[in-house]
Amino acid sequence: MSINTTPHLNFRGDARAALEFYHSVFGGSTTVVTYADGHNVTDPAEADQIMWGQVASDEGFRVMAYDVPAHIAYEPGVIPLFVSVRSADAEEISRYWKRLVEGSTVVVPLAEAAWAPLYGMVRDRFGVTWVLDVEVPWSAGLDAGADLG
């Protein structure tokens, strides 16, 4: 198996515009999942904001982005990104998780999520926030080249 490490950028309402920009620069395909798509709306005003988005090019460029919901503290530049580690192998993700949580703060326990067989978030002792998940194709009627507009 192999894993991918991807910058996961955090925004407050600007993730869609950022993904549009990165797509215009690097090309490739764009996938977006709103909070409504993921059945994870905590504020109706944020339903169309990005819960998870990605631009991926054939040349290897990859960036992920999301809009931090209003109920979570957000200070631009304080936690500007997550490091996302994805694999199709749940055992591999679990192995990395067990190593990362030693001396760290679990933000979201590694468990099944509506969008992934396993998903978890941990802040390590150096202040880096890691998101680990089992990668599966998103199948809510959105194609990988979805129009962001």
Biotite code that builds the C-alpha atoms (Angstrom):
import biotite.structure as struc

atoms = struc.array([
    struc.Atom([0.000, 0.000, 0.000], chain_id="A", res_id=1, res_name="MET", atom_name="CA", element="C"),
    struc.Atom([0.977, 3.610, -0.301], chain_id="A", res_id=2, res_name="SER", atom_name="CA", element="C"),
    struc.Atom([-0.042, 6.813, 1.415], chain_id="A", res_id=3, res_name="ILE", atom_name="CA", element="C"),
    struc.Atom([-0.374, 10.402, 0.267], chain_id="A", res_id=4, res_name="ASN", atom_name="CA", element="C"),
    struc.Atom([0.505, 13.439, 2.355], chain_id="A", res_id=5, res_name="THR", atom_name="CA", element="C"),
    struc.Atom([-1.429, 16.522, 1.344], chain_id="A", res_id=6, res_name="THR", atom_name="CA", element="C"),
    struc.Atom([-1.584, 20.101, 2.659], chain_id="A", res_id=7, res_name="PRO", atom_name="CA", element="C"),
    struc.Atom([-5.085, 20.628, 4.079], chain_id="A", res_id=8, res_name="HIS", atom_name="CA", element="C"),
    struc.Atom([-5.769, 24.368, 4.204], chain_id="A", res_id=9, res_name="LEU", atom_name="CA", element="C"),
    struc.Atom([-8.223, 25.932, 6.639], chain_id="A", res_id=10, res_name="ASN", atom_name="CA", element="C"),
    struc.Atom([-10.444, 28.886, 5.749], chain_id="A", res_id=11, res_name="PHE", atom_name="CA", element="C"),
    struc.Atom([-13.502, 30.670, 7.082], chain_id="A", res_id=12, res_name="ARG", atom_name="CA", element="C"),
    struc.Atom([-15.842, 30.905, 4.110], chain_id="A", res_id=13, res_name="GLY", atom_name="CA", element="C"),
    struc.Atom([-13.119, 31.165, 1.427], chain_id="A", res_id=14, res_name="ASP", atom_name="CA", element="C"),
    struc.Atom([-12.359, 27.491, 0.690], chain_id="A", res_id=15, res_name="ALA", atom_name="CA", element="C"),
    struc.Atom([-14.409, 27.459, -2.531], chain_id="A", res_id=16, res_name="ARG", atom_name="CA", element="C"),
    struc.Atom([-12.631, 30.555, -3.895], chain_id="A", res_id=17, res_name="ALA", atom_name="CA", element="C"),
    struc.Atom([-9.231, 29.141, -2.882], chain_id="A", res_id=18, res_name="ALA", atom_name="CA", element="C"),
    struc.Atom([-9.937, 25.825, -4.617], chain_id="A", res_id=19, res_name="LEU", atom_name="CA", element="C"),
    struc.Atom([-11.099, 27.667, -7.748], chain_id="A", res_id=20, res_name="GLU", atom_name="CA", element="C"),
    struc.Atom([-7.846, 29.632, -7.741], chain_id="A", res_id=21, res_name="PHE", atom_name="CA", element="C"),
    struc.Atom([-5.609, 26.577, -7.215], chain_id="A", res_id=22, res_name="TYR", atom_name="CA", element="C"),
    struc.Atom([-7.506, 24.752, -9.970], chain_id="A", res_id=23, res_name="HIS", atom_name="CA", element="C"),
    struc.Atom([-6.914, 27.693, -12.328], chain_id="A", res_id=24, res_name="SER", atom_name="CA", element="C"),
    struc.Atom([-3.192, 27.570, -11.534], chain_id="A", res_id=25, res_name="VAL", atom_name="CA", element="C"),
    struc.Atom([-2.512, 23.818, -11.484], chain_id="A", res_id=26, res_name="PHE", atom_name="CA", element="C"),
    struc.Atom([-5.402, 22.333, -13.492], chain_id="A", res_id=27, res_name="GLY", atom_name="CA", element="C"),
    struc.Atom([-6.487, 18.792, -12.724], chain_id="A", res_id=28, res_name="GLY", atom_name="CA", element="C"),
    struc.Atom([-9.774, 17.767, -11.172], chain_id="A", res_id=29, res_name="SER", atom_name="CA", element="C"),
    struc.Atom([-11.700, 19.384, -8.361], chain_id="A", res_id=30, res_name="THR", atom_name="CA", element="C"),
    struc.Atom([-13.939, 17.663, -5.844], chain_id="A", res_id=31, res_name="THR", atom_name="CA", element="C"),
    struc.Atom([-16.061, 19.543, -3.336], chain_id="A", res_id=32, res_name="VAL", atom_name="CA", element="C"),
    struc.Atom([-18.292, 18.281, -0.545], chain_id="A", res_id=33, res_name="VAL", atom_name="CA", element="C"),
    struc.Atom([-20.394, 20.840, 1.282], chain_id="A", res_id=34, res_name="THR", atom_name="CA", element="C"),
    struc.Atom([-21.553, 20.471, 4.861], chain_id="A", res_id=35, res_name="TYR", atom_name="CA", element="C"),
    struc.Atom([-25.027, 19.745, 3.431], chain_id="A", res_id=36, res_name="ALA", atom_name="CA", element="C"),
    struc.Atom([-23.611, 17.008, 1.168], chain_id="A", res_id=37, res_name="ASP", atom_name="CA", element="C"),
    struc.Atom([-21.858, 15.412, 4.153], chain_id="A", res_id=38, res_name="GLY", atom_name="CA", element="C"),
    struc.Atom([-24.942, 15.656, 6.400], chain_id="A", res_id=39, res_name="HIS", atom_name="CA", element="C"),
    struc.Atom([-22.830, 17.633, 8.875], chain_id="A", res_id=40, res_name="ASN", atom_name="CA", element="C"),
    struc.Atom([-24.580, 21.037, 9.030], chain_id="A", res_id=41, res_name="VAL", atom_name="CA", element="C"),
    struc.Atom([-24.256, 22.747, 12.414], chain_id="A", res_id=42, res_name="THR", atom_name="CA", element="C"),
    struc.Atom([-25.423, 26.177, 11.197], chain_id="A", res_id=43, res_name="ASP", atom_name="CA", element="C"),
    struc.Atom([-27.858, 26.435, 8.258], chain_id="A", res_id=44, res_name="PRO", atom_name="CA", element="C"),
    struc.Atom([-26.024, 29.556, 7.036], chain_id="A", res_id=45, res_name="ALA", atom_name="CA", element="C"),
    struc.Atom([-22.921, 27.376, 6.483], chain_id="A", res_id=46, res_name="GLU", atom_name="CA", element="C"),
    struc.Atom([-24.641, 24.468, 4.695], chain_id="A", res_id=47, res_name="ALA", atom_name="CA", element="C"),
    struc.Atom([-23.086, 25.345, 1.319], chain_id="A", res_id=48, res_name="ASP", atom_name="CA", element="C"),
    struc.Atom([-19.604, 25.943, 2.703], chain_id="A", res_id=49, res_name="GLN", atom_name="CA", element="C"),
    struc.Atom([-16.886, 23.392, 2.020], chain_id="A", res_id=50, res_name="ILE", atom_name="CA", element="C"),
    struc.Atom([-16.583, 20.503, 4.475], chain_id="A", res_id=51, res_name="MET", atom_name="CA", element="C"),
    struc.Atom([-13.966, 18.870, 2.257], chain_id="A", res_id=52, res_name="TRP", atom_name="CA", element="C"),
    struc.Atom([-12.516, 19.935, -1.053], chain_id="A", res_id=53, res_name="GLY", atom_name="CA", element="C"),
    struc.Atom([-9.565, 18.935, -3.173], chain_id="A", res_id=54, res_name="GLN", atom_name="CA", element="C"),
    struc.Atom([-7.690, 19.842, -6.322], chain_id="A", res_id=55, res_name="VAL", atom_name="CA", element="C"),
    struc.Atom([-5.564, 17.022, -7.760], chain_id="A", res_id=56, res_name="ALA", atom_name="CA", element="C"),
    struc.Atom([-3.585, 17.114, -10.992], chain_id="A", res_id=57, res_name="SER", atom_name="CA", element="C"),
    struc.Atom([-2.085, 14.314, -13.067], chain_id="A", res_id=58, res_name="ASP", atom_name="CA", element="C"),
    struc.Atom([1.312, 15.919, -12.448], chain_id="A", res_id=59, res_name="GLU", atom_name="CA", element="C"),
    struc.Atom([1.037, 15.201, -8.717], chain_id="A", res_id=60, res_name="GLY", atom_name="CA", element="C"),
    struc.Atom([-0.194, 18.516, -7.313], chain_id="A", res_id=61, res_name="PHE", atom_name="CA", element="C"),
    struc.Atom([-2.703, 17.991, -4.534], chain_id="A", res_id=62, res_name="ARG", atom_name="CA", element="C"),
    struc.Atom([-4.227, 20.370, -2.013], chain_id="A", res_id=63, res_name="VAL", atom_name="CA", element="C"),
    struc.Atom([-7.243, 19.997, 0.256], chain_id="A", res_id=64, res_name="MET", atom_name="CA", element="C"),
    struc.Atom([-9.310, 22.768, 1.838], chain_id="A", res_id=65, res_name="ALA", atom_name="CA", element="C"),
    struc.Atom([-12.245, 23.311, 4.120], chain_id="A", res_id=66, res_name="TYR", atom_name="CA", element="C"),
    struc.Atom([-14.244, 26.078, 5.772], chain_id="A", res_id=67, res_name="ASP", atom_name="CA", element="C"),
    struc.Atom([-13.868, 26.072, 9.562], chain_id="A", res_id=68, res_name="VAL", atom_name="CA", element="C"),
    struc.Atom([-17.425, 26.265, 10.952], chain_id="A", res_id=69, res_name="PRO", atom_name="CA", element="C"),
    struc.Atom([-18.349, 29.229, 13.145], chain_id="A", res_id=70, res_name="ALA", atom_name="CA", element="C"),
    struc.Atom([-18.651, 27.093, 16.303], chain_id="A", res_id=71, res_name="HIS", atom_name="CA", element="C"),
    struc.Atom([-14.899, 26.326, 16.106], chain_id="A", res_id=72, res_name="ILE", atom_name="CA", element="C"),
    struc.Atom([-12.355, 29.026, 16.964], chain_id="A", res_id=73, res_name="ALA", atom_name="CA", element="C"),
    struc.Atom([-10.481, 30.212, 13.896], chain_id="A", res_id=74, res_name="TYR", atom_name="CA", element="C"),
    struc.Atom([-7.620, 32.678, 13.767], chain_id="A", res_id=75, res_name="GLU", atom_name="CA", element="C"),
    struc.Atom([-6.070, 32.990, 10.303], chain_id="A", res_id=76, res_name="PRO", atom_name="CA", element="C"),
    struc.Atom([-2.415, 32.085, 10.498], chain_id="A", res_id=77, res_name="GLY", atom_name="CA", element="C"),
    struc.Atom([-2.712, 30.388, 13.907], chain_id="A", res_id=78, res_name="VAL", atom_name="CA", element="C"),
    struc.Atom([-3.781, 26.975, 12.551], chain_id="A", res_id=79, res_name="ILE", atom_name="CA", element="C"),
    struc.Atom([-3.404, 27.586, 8.816], chain_id="A", res_id=80, res_name="PRO", atom_name="CA", element="C"),
    struc.Atom([-3.287, 23.947, 7.769], chain_id="A", res_id=81, res_name="LEU", atom_name="CA", element="C"),
    struc.Atom([-3.636, 20.293, 8.654], chain_id="A", res_id=82, res_name="PHE", atom_name="CA", element="C"),
    struc.Atom([-1.433, 17.492, 7.368], chain_id="A", res_id=83, res_name="VAL", atom_name="CA", element="C"),
    struc.Atom([-3.693, 14.900, 5.784], chain_id="A", res_id=84, res_name="SER", atom_name="CA", element="C"),
    struc.Atom([-2.540, 11.286, 5.573], chain_id="A", res_id=85, res_name="VAL", atom_name="CA", element="C"),
    struc.Atom([-4.774, 9.088, 3.418], chain_id="A", res_id=86, res_name="ARG", atom_name="CA", element="C"),
    struc.Atom([-4.651, 5.448, 2.447], chain_id="A", res_id=87, res_name="SER", atom_name="CA", element="C"),
    struc.Atom([-7.069, 2.866, 1.098], chain_id="A", res_id=88, res_name="ALA", atom_name="CA", element="C"),
    struc.Atom([-5.815, 0.487, 3.811], chain_id="A", res_id=89, res_name="ASP", atom_name="CA", element="C"),
    struc.Atom([-7.557, 0.824, 7.215], chain_id="A", res_id=90, res_name="ALA", atom_name="CA", element="C"),
    struc.Atom([-4.850, -1.211, 8.966], chain_id="A", res_id=91, res_name="GLU", atom_name="CA", element="C"),
    struc.Atom([-2.164, 1.130, 7.677], chain_id="A", res_id=92, res_name="GLU", atom_name="CA", element="C"),
    struc.Atom([-4.067, 4.220, 8.862], chain_id="A", res_id=93, res_name="ILE", atom_name="CA", element="C"),
    struc.Atom([-4.676, 2.590, 12.258], chain_id="A", res_id=94, res_name="SER", atom_name="CA", element="C"),
    struc.Atom([-0.971, 1.816, 12.601], chain_id="A", res_id=95, res_name="ARG", atom_name="CA", element="C"),
    struc.Atom([0.019, 5.432, 11.906], chain_id="A", res_id=96, res_name="TYR", atom_name="CA", element="C"),
    struc.Atom([-2.725, 6.664, 14.260], chain_id="A", res_id=97, res_name="TRP", atom_name="CA", element="C"),
    struc.Atom([-1.437, 4.562, 17.155], chain_id="A", res_id=98, res_name="LYS", atom_name="CA", element="C"),
    struc.Atom([2.029, 6.041, 16.702], chain_id="A", res_id=99, res_name="ARG", atom_name="CA", element="C"),
    struc.Atom([0.831, 9.639, 16.268], chain_id="A", res_id=100, res_name="LEU", atom_name="CA", element="C"),
    struc.Atom([-1.406, 9.721, 19.352], chain_id="A", res_id=101, res_name="VAL", atom_name="CA", element="C"),
    struc.Atom([1.475, 8.983, 21.741], chain_id="A", res_id=102, res_name="GLU", atom_name="CA", element="C"),
    struc.Atom([2.016, 12.234, 23.641], chain_id="A", res_id=103, res_name="GLY", atom_name="CA", element="C"),
    struc.Atom([-0.578, 13.990, 21.474], chain_id="A", res_id=104, res_name="SER", atom_name="CA", element="C"),
    struc.Atom([-4.062, 15.453, 21.924], chain_id="A", res_id=105, res_name="THR", atom_name="CA", element="C"),
    struc.Atom([-6.865, 13.611, 20.144], chain_id="A", res_id=106, res_name="VAL", atom_name="CA", element="C"),
    struc.Atom([-9.169, 16.177, 18.551], chain_id="A", res_id=107, res_name="VAL", atom_name="CA", element="C"),
    struc.Atom([-11.486, 13.651, 16.842], chain_id="A", res_id=108, res_name="VAL", atom_name="CA", element="C"),
    struc.Atom([-11.078, 9.962, 17.753], chain_id="A", res_id=109, res_name="PRO", atom_name="CA", element="C"),
    struc.Atom([-10.263, 7.573, 14.903], chain_id="A", res_id=110, res_name="LEU", atom_name="CA", element="C"),
    struc.Atom([-13.620, 6.022, 14.011], chain_id="A", res_id=111, res_name="ALA", atom_name="CA", element="C"),
    struc.Atom([-16.096, 5.533, 11.214], chain_id="A", res_id=112, res_name="GLU", atom_name="CA", element="C"),
    struc.Atom([-17.466, 8.780, 9.765], chain_id="A", res_id=113, res_name="ALA", atom_name="CA", element="C"),
    struc.Atom([-20.296, 9.491, 7.333], chain_id="A", res_id=114, res_name="ALA", atom_name="CA", element="C"),
    struc.Atom([-17.709, 10.121, 4.611], chain_id="A", res_id=115, res_name="TRP", atom_name="CA", element="C"),
    struc.Atom([-14.998, 7.545, 5.414], chain_id="A", res_id=116, res_name="ALA", atom_name="CA", element="C"),
    struc.Atom([-14.606, 4.092, 6.985], chain_id="A", res_id=117, res_name="PRO", atom_name="CA", element="C"),
    struc.Atom([-12.043, 5.649, 9.367], chain_id="A", res_id=118, res_name="LEU", atom_name="CA", element="C"),
    struc.Atom([-11.389, 9.308, 10.140], chain_id="A", res_id=119, res_name="TYR", atom_name="CA", element="C"),
    struc.Atom([-9.549, 10.962, 13.002], chain_id="A", res_id=120, res_name="GLY", atom_name="CA", element="C"),
    struc.Atom([-7.755, 14.167, 13.934], chain_id="A", res_id=121, res_name="MET", atom_name="CA", element="C"),
    struc.Atom([-4.858, 14.558, 16.366], chain_id="A", res_id=122, res_name="VAL", atom_name="CA", element="C"),
    struc.Atom([-2.634, 17.499, 17.399], chain_id="A", res_id=123, res_name="ARG", atom_name="CA", element="C"),
    struc.Atom([0.882, 16.289, 18.091], chain_id="A", res_id=124, res_name="ASP", atom_name="CA", element="C"),
    struc.Atom([3.221, 17.576, 20.786], chain_id="A", res_id=125, res_name="ARG", atom_name="CA", element="C"),
    struc.Atom([4.694, 20.034, 18.291], chain_id="A", res_id=126, res_name="PHE", atom_name="CA", element="C"),
    struc.Atom([1.306, 21.676, 17.622], chain_id="A", res_id=127, res_name="GLY", atom_name="CA", element="C"),
    struc.Atom([0.823, 20.087, 14.175], chain_id="A", res_id=128, res_name="VAL", atom_name="CA", element="C"),
    struc.Atom([-2.721, 18.891, 13.475], chain_id="A", res_id=129, res_name="THR", atom_name="CA", element="C"),
    struc.Atom([-2.910, 15.616, 11.552], chain_id="A", res_id=130, res_name="TRP", atom_name="CA", element="C"),
    struc.Atom([-5.998, 14.249, 9.792], chain_id="A", res_id=131, res_name="VAL", atom_name="CA", element="C"),
    struc.Atom([-5.883, 10.521, 9.038], chain_id="A", res_id=132, res_name="LEU", atom_name="CA", element="C"),
    struc.Atom([-8.526, 8.752, 7.002], chain_id="A", res_id=133, res_name="ASP", atom_name="CA", element="C"),
    struc.Atom([-9.281, 5.846, 4.755], chain_id="A", res_id=134, res_name="VAL", atom_name="CA", element="C"),
    struc.Atom([-9.749, 7.244, 1.277], chain_id="A", res_id=135, res_name="GLU", atom_name="CA", element="C"),
    struc.Atom([-12.897, 6.276, -0.594], chain_id="A", res_id=136, res_name="VAL", atom_name="CA", element="C"),
    struc.Atom([-14.462, 7.825, -3.693], chain_id="A", res_id=137, res_name="PRO", atom_name="CA", element="C"),
    struc.Atom([-17.122, 10.389, -2.879], chain_id="A", res_id=138, res_name="TRP", atom_name="CA", element="C"),
    struc.Atom([-20.410, 9.246, -4.402], chain_id="A", res_id=139, res_name="SER", atom_name="CA", element="C"),
    struc.Atom([-23.045, 11.848, -3.612], chain_id="A", res_id=140, res_name="ALA", atom_name="CA", element="C"),
    struc.Atom([-23.659, 12.684, -7.249], chain_id="A", res_id=141, res_name="GLY", atom_name="CA", element="C"),
    struc.Atom([-20.668, 15.004, -7.447], chain_id="A", res_id=142, res_name="LEU", atom_name="CA", element="C"),
    struc.Atom([-18.201, 14.242, -10.174], chain_id="A", res_id=143, res_name="ASP", atom_name="CA", element="C"),
    struc.Atom([-14.499, 14.858, -9.795], chain_id="A", res_id=144, res_name="ALA", atom_name="CA", element="C"),
    struc.Atom([-14.701, 17.804, -12.183], chain_id="A", res_id=145, res_name="GLY", atom_name="CA", element="C"),
    struc.Atom([-17.590, 19.490, -10.368], chain_id="A", res_id=146, res_name="ALA", atom_name="CA", element="C"),
    struc.Atom([-18.158, 23.144, -11.140], chain_id="A", res_id=147, res_name="ASP", atom_name="CA", element="C"),
    struc.Atom([-17.375, 25.208, -8.081], chain_id="A", res_id=148, res_name="LEU", atom_name="CA", element="C"),
    struc.Atom([-19.392, 28.221, -9.213], chain_id="A", res_id=149, res_name="GLY", atom_name="CA", element="C"),
])
